[in-house]
C-alpha cells in the first residue's frame, strides 16, 4: 500500500532513505565515515527532496520511500551545496561541486517531475517495492502528460529505471568520484 506522505511523515521517510542509501556509491563517497554519513545524510534528504512533502510528491510504503518534486519545485541547492562543502572530506569538495554543476546541465528546463530520492530498506529489497513506488509516481507524470527526470547514483538501479521507461542522457563524473547517470522518461500521452 503506497500513500502520499506529509511533513509529519518526514522522519519515517528519511529513516527508510538512510537505510537504503547506506551502500550507495555516490553517497558513501561523499561521506565515507559511517558516523559522518549517519550525521549528515538526513540533512541532505531535507535539502534534496524535502519540498516533496509540501507538494504531494512524497510517497511511502512499508519499507520504501520516494520523494518526487513537481514542476516549479526543486531541491534547495544552496542548502545542499553548503552541507556538502561543510561536511564532505576536503579532498573531494571540488569534485562534488563539479558533479552538482554537471547535474544542473542535464536537468530539463521544461516542466517535469523530478525524482531526487527513492529507496527501499535493504531488509525489504527484491520484493518489487521500488517498482511499485515508481509506477505510483509515474502514473502522476502520465496523468499530467509530463516527463520525469532523475539522476542515478548507483549503477545497480539503472535497469529498474530503464524498465520504467527512463533513458540515459549521459554521465557525470569528476576526479575519482562514482559516476552519476542522468535519466529522462519522456512524457506519455
Secondary structure, DSSP 4 states (H G I P E B T S, - for coil): --EE--GGGHHHHHHHHHHHTTT-HHHHHHT-SHHHHHHHHHHHHHHHHGGGGGTT-EEEETTEEEEEE-TT----HHHHHHHHHHHS-GGGHHHHHHHHHHHHHHS-SSSEEEEEEEEE-GGGTTSSHHHHHHHHHHHHHHHHT-EEEEEES-GGGHHHHHHTT-EE---B--TTPPPBEEEEE----
